[in-house]
């Protein structure tokens, strides 16, 4: 039975794409490098609790950073920060409170979003847009 041109194209297309996990992991790796380059110390990656996860926890001088990483392809139609919804921010805040409680930390905290843009065929970094103080615990408001 002959294979149609459409089926061949689907196979070629599927072979060039990475899974969401691979794309997300690459984005987090780029974000870690970015933070280190800017003088931050990485404390945790993928810190999980039953109600949420924080991609990266870092320290910048006397400030704890809770960083949500959003990775998108270069030609994405949406802005990555748009995926950090009210519900997602709430989960990050709850998880950060657990982290602070467990570690008996009393440091100034900041909630940042790191937008990572990669080539969809190679996962090569295109650019990073880092948003400091992307949201606050006060009314869980986004600052964008």
Legacy VTK file of the C-alpha trace (Angstrom):
# vtk DataFile Version 3.0
C-alpha trace
ASCII
DATASET POLYDATA
POINTS 144 float
0.000 0.000 0.000
1.587 3.308 -1.071
2.184 6.007 1.532
0.575 9.359 0.804
2.560 12.616 0.621
0.625 13.913 3.654
1.657 10.926 5.760
5.296 11.444 4.807
5.094 15.112 5.766
3.514 14.204 9.110
6.365 11.786 9.814
9.013 14.390 8.877
7.287 17.014 11.015
7.012 14.683 14.012
10.702 13.777 13.805
11.867 17.402 13.966
9.872 18.393 17.039
10.943 17.959 20.638
8.568 16.986 23.407
7.201 19.678 25.724
9.361 18.236 28.503
12.530 18.421 26.399
11.709 21.994 25.403
10.910 22.969 28.993
14.063 21.321 30.354
16.185 23.149 27.780
14.518 26.427 28.745
15.219 25.829 32.438
18.859 25.041 31.652
19.166 28.328 29.748
17.473 30.184 32.614
19.909 28.692 35.142
22.867 29.794 33.008
21.352 33.277 32.700
20.875 33.593 36.460
24.411 32.374 37.224
25.835 34.791 34.660
23.997 37.591 36.483
25.475 36.683 39.861
22.749 34.482 41.316
23.325 31.296 43.263
20.974 28.451 42.353
19.495 26.868 45.494
16.872 24.503 44.060
15.486 23.320 40.751
11.990 21.902 40.367
11.088 22.307 44.030
7.800 20.413 44.427
4.980 20.274 46.923
1.593 18.624 46.507
0.033 21.937 45.462
2.697 23.267 43.125
6.208 23.509 41.781
8.790 26.259 41.497
11.126 25.882 38.536
14.118 27.658 40.072
14.863 29.042 43.513
17.922 31.281 43.566
19.622 33.834 45.761
20.696 37.255 44.549
22.575 38.959 47.393
20.027 39.065 50.268
17.013 38.324 48.065
15.391 34.950 47.370
14.130 34.552 43.829
11.269 32.250 42.935
11.527 31.908 39.172
8.897 30.539 36.817
10.425 29.594 33.461
8.284 29.654 30.338
9.850 28.367 27.144
8.385 28.999 23.709
9.448 28.581 20.111
10.686 31.687 18.329
7.525 31.974 16.221
5.072 31.404 19.085
1.839 33.344 18.762
1.516 33.958 22.498
3.739 35.656 25.035
5.151 33.148 27.539
4.229 35.207 30.614
0.567 34.879 29.618
0.777 31.241 30.718
1.500 32.361 34.295
-2.167 32.607 35.197
-3.753 33.649 38.480
-4.028 29.975 39.445
-0.375 29.303 38.576
0.779 32.361 40.552
-1.277 31.206 43.536
0.390 27.774 43.430
3.854 29.346 43.192
3.106 31.592 46.173
1.835 28.663 48.270
4.881 26.587 47.339
7.233 29.456 48.154
5.615 29.786 51.598
6.294 26.083 52.221
9.919 26.544 51.144
10.372 29.543 53.455
8.782 27.684 56.348
10.892 24.540 55.856
14.123 26.516 55.579
13.236 28.991 58.345
14.055 31.744 55.841
13.176 35.344 56.543
14.664 36.942 53.442
13.148 39.437 51.055
11.490 37.450 48.244
10.840 38.214 44.626
8.694 36.405 42.059
10.217 36.530 38.584
9.323 35.068 35.202
12.015 34.019 32.757
10.811 33.839 29.172
13.039 31.658 27.013
12.698 31.578 23.240
14.259 28.651 21.353
14.433 27.347 17.802
11.825 24.611 17.471
14.071 22.347 15.376
17.263 22.549 17.439
16.264 24.019 20.829
19.068 26.530 20.276
18.579 29.657 22.373
17.240 32.664 20.502
16.733 35.091 23.396
15.751 35.460 27.032
13.438 38.081 28.463
13.716 38.219 32.246
10.873 39.881 34.150
11.812 40.869 37.705
8.946 41.243 40.170
6.547 39.726 37.643
3.934 39.360 40.386
3.521 39.899 44.111
1.860 38.096 46.975
-0.354 41.132 47.564
-3.629 40.172 45.910
-1.632 37.824 43.642
-1.412 40.645 41.091
0.652 40.387 37.965
2.883 43.376 37.371
2.855 43.388 33.613
LINES 1 145
144 0 1 2 3 4 5 6 7 8 9 10 11 12 13 14 15 16 17 18 19 20 21 22 23 24 25 26 27 28 29 30 31 32 33 34 35 36 37 38 39 40 41 42 43 44 45 46 47 48 49 50 51 52 53 54 55 56 57 58 59 60 61 62 63 64 65 66 67 68 69 70 71 72 73 74 75 76 77 78 79 80 81 82 83 84 85 86 87 88 89 90 91 92 93 94 95 96 97 98 99 100 101 102 103 104 105 106 107 108 109 110 111 112 113 114 115 116 117 118 119 120 121 122 123 124 125 126 127 128 129 130 131 132 133 134 135 136 137 138 139 140 141 142 143
